[in-house]
């Protein structure tokens, strides 16, 4: 009886991940479009290709299990995608927007890393070696994506901070232009 319960948990977790990945396939192009940094945009486009492969791997596992991948909505990913969409509506300067998008993307990656770690452990427990291999491959790609985002964040966050500092410096050194603007507006 316990074995059947574990199998059902495993299938439910896989369905959750499947839905999460399909939601991400729709969200990643929007994140790429909102990115001003070319390297960040390319990273999202590359991760979109990987995410499509993740969906295919999950479909392979469902085929081996003789189960359908659909039937569960991933509320966690739905929330993360909504938060990311809200972030992209903010009125941030380019580098600051890129930094905000990276933050949203890393929350997604950490969620996926946790999910894939869970199903990989369940697959190991159940002796599903072929599944373990497929899940491990995806888990490693998710970790690599998180690493790339961290590297990009270090550069982009510094640029955002420098630009903000330069703007503040320019405003402080040109008080006449600020008062001139006020007079023109009056």
Legacy VTK file of the C-alpha trace (Angstrom):
# vtk DataFile Version 3.0
C-alpha trace
ASCII
DATASET POLYDATA
POINTS 186 float
0.000 0.000 0.000
2.817 2.423 0.893
4.514 1.769 -2.461
1.342 2.793 -4.325
1.086 5.944 -2.192
4.710 6.841 -2.977
4.097 6.219 -6.676
1.077 8.547 -6.569
3.099 11.218 -4.756
5.827 10.866 -7.382
3.319 11.242 -10.236
1.680 14.259 -8.549
5.070 15.936 -8.085
5.972 15.240 -11.718
2.635 16.692 -12.882
3.292 19.788 -10.794
6.702 20.214 -12.438
5.240 19.593 -15.871
2.701 22.352 -15.379
5.390 24.634 -13.928
7.586 24.112 -16.986
4.722 24.739 -19.421
3.907 27.993 -17.590
7.558 28.962 -17.871
7.600 28.288 -21.619
4.996 31.069 -21.895
6.719 33.452 -19.453
10.331 33.285 -20.677
9.752 35.123 -23.999
8.199 38.012 -22.044
11.208 38.121 -19.717
13.568 38.117 -22.696
11.632 40.956 -24.343
11.688 43.062 -21.161
15.478 42.678 -20.774
17.646 45.527 -22.056
20.921 43.619 -21.558
21.705 41.511 -24.649
23.459 38.786 -22.652
20.502 38.500 -20.276
18.072 38.376 -23.196
20.140 35.611 -24.841
20.215 33.743 -21.533
16.423 33.759 -21.368
16.186 32.624 -24.984
18.608 29.779 -24.281
16.704 28.790 -21.146
13.499 28.729 -23.187
15.115 26.092 -25.436
16.227 24.158 -22.347
12.797 24.444 -20.760
11.237 22.898 -23.861
13.695 20.010 -23.419
12.673 19.757 -19.744
9.051 19.378 -20.841
10.108 16.642 -23.292
12.048 14.763 -20.600
9.048 14.873 -18.285
6.852 13.590 -21.125
9.306 10.674 -21.577
8.986 9.823 -17.883
5.186 9.945 -18.065
5.299 7.656 -21.087
7.442 5.159 -19.149
4.964 5.365 -16.262
2.029 4.979 -18.664
0.508 8.140 -17.161
-0.682 11.493 -18.529
1.379 14.589 -17.612
-1.644 16.850 -17.257
-4.168 17.265 -14.495
-2.381 19.411 -11.943
-1.855 23.170 -11.767
1.359 24.419 -10.191
0.182 27.264 -8.000
3.732 28.034 -6.870
4.927 28.726 -10.407
1.724 30.613 -11.155
2.522 32.949 -8.254
6.149 33.371 -9.293
5.147 34.137 -12.891
2.578 36.707 -11.677
5.198 38.374 -9.476
7.586 38.501 -12.426
4.893 40.051 -14.635
4.213 42.703 -11.978
7.934 43.450 -11.774
8.111 43.995 -15.526
5.315 46.599 -15.276
7.388 48.769 -12.916
8.921 51.988 -14.226
12.580 51.094 -13.628
15.548 52.285 -15.679
17.020 49.614 -17.995
19.727 48.201 -15.699
17.475 48.338 -12.640
14.733 46.529 -14.578
17.259 43.881 -15.624
18.303 43.467 -11.970
14.640 43.080 -10.953
14.009 40.525 -13.712
17.045 38.528 -12.619
15.673 38.442 -9.074
12.336 37.123 -10.338
14.084 34.564 -12.557
16.245 33.303 -9.700
13.192 32.750 -7.514
11.816 30.601 -10.355
15.085 28.675 -10.665
15.270 28.000 -6.932
11.690 26.732 -6.982
12.518 24.400 -9.872
15.730 23.194 -8.231
13.730 22.253 -5.134
11.091 20.476 -7.233
13.553 18.511 -9.324
15.574 17.579 -6.240
12.409 16.181 -4.670
11.348 14.085 -7.683
14.882 12.844 -8.263
15.015 11.620 -4.642
11.629 9.904 -5.061
12.756 8.285 -8.321
15.912 6.989 -6.576
13.846 5.619 -3.712
11.561 3.809 -6.147
14.461 2.399 -8.183
13.532 4.320 -11.343
17.121 4.663 -12.588
16.179 5.859 -16.069
14.011 8.585 -14.551
16.811 9.561 -12.165
19.129 10.127 -15.117
16.628 12.358 -16.944
15.747 14.300 -13.799
19.406 14.758 -12.850
20.133 16.205 -16.284
17.367 18.792 -15.858
18.372 19.540 -12.261
21.936 20.286 -13.376
20.686 22.606 -16.139
18.529 24.483 -13.630
21.548 24.909 -11.338
23.679 26.128 -14.263
21.004 28.662 -15.201
20.942 29.936 -11.621
24.754 30.286 -11.722
24.577 32.254 -14.995
21.928 34.535 -13.522
24.127 35.140 -10.468
27.079 36.056 -12.708
24.928 38.397 -14.797
23.481 39.965 -11.637
26.956 40.850 -10.369
27.647 42.876 -13.519
24.162 44.283 -14.077
23.605 45.254 -10.431
26.922 47.139 -10.413
25.951 48.974 -13.607
22.559 49.858 -12.143
24.209 51.213 -8.985
26.789 53.227 -11.007
24.112 54.722 -13.239
22.005 55.704 -10.232
25.078 57.295 -8.599
25.959 59.239 -11.754
22.392 60.526 -12.069
22.404 61.692 -8.446
25.813 63.343 -8.949
24.643 65.106 -12.115
21.547 66.434 -10.362
23.608 67.659 -7.387
26.189 69.449 -9.581
23.594 71.201 -11.757
21.122 72.787 -9.351
20.398 75.610 -11.845
19.059 73.168 -14.399
16.711 71.765 -11.762
15.409 75.209 -10.828
15.256 76.107 -14.507
12.983 73.173 -15.092
10.778 74.332 -12.252
10.473 77.793 -13.712
9.633 76.438 -17.159
6.941 74.290 -15.643
5.469 77.253 -13.726
LINES 1 187
186 0 1 2 3 4 5 6 7 8 9 10 11 12 13 14 15 16 17 18 19 20 21 22 23 24 25 26 27 28 29 30 31 32 33 34 35 36 37 38 39 40 41 42 43 44 45 46 47 48 49 50 51 52 53 54 55 56 57 58 59 60 61 62 63 64 65 66 67 68 69 70 71 72 73 74 75 76 77 78 79 80 81 82 83 84 85 86 87 88 89 90 91 92 93 94 95 96 97 98 99 100 101 102 103 104 105 106 107 108 109 110 111 112 113 114 115 116 117 118 119 120 121 122 123 124 125 126 127 128 129 130 131 132 133 134 135 136 137 138 139 140 141 142 143 144 145 146 147 148 149 150 151 152 153 154 155 156 157 158 159 160 161 162 163 164 165 166 167 168 169 170 171 172 173 174 175 176 177 178 179 180 181 182 183 184 185
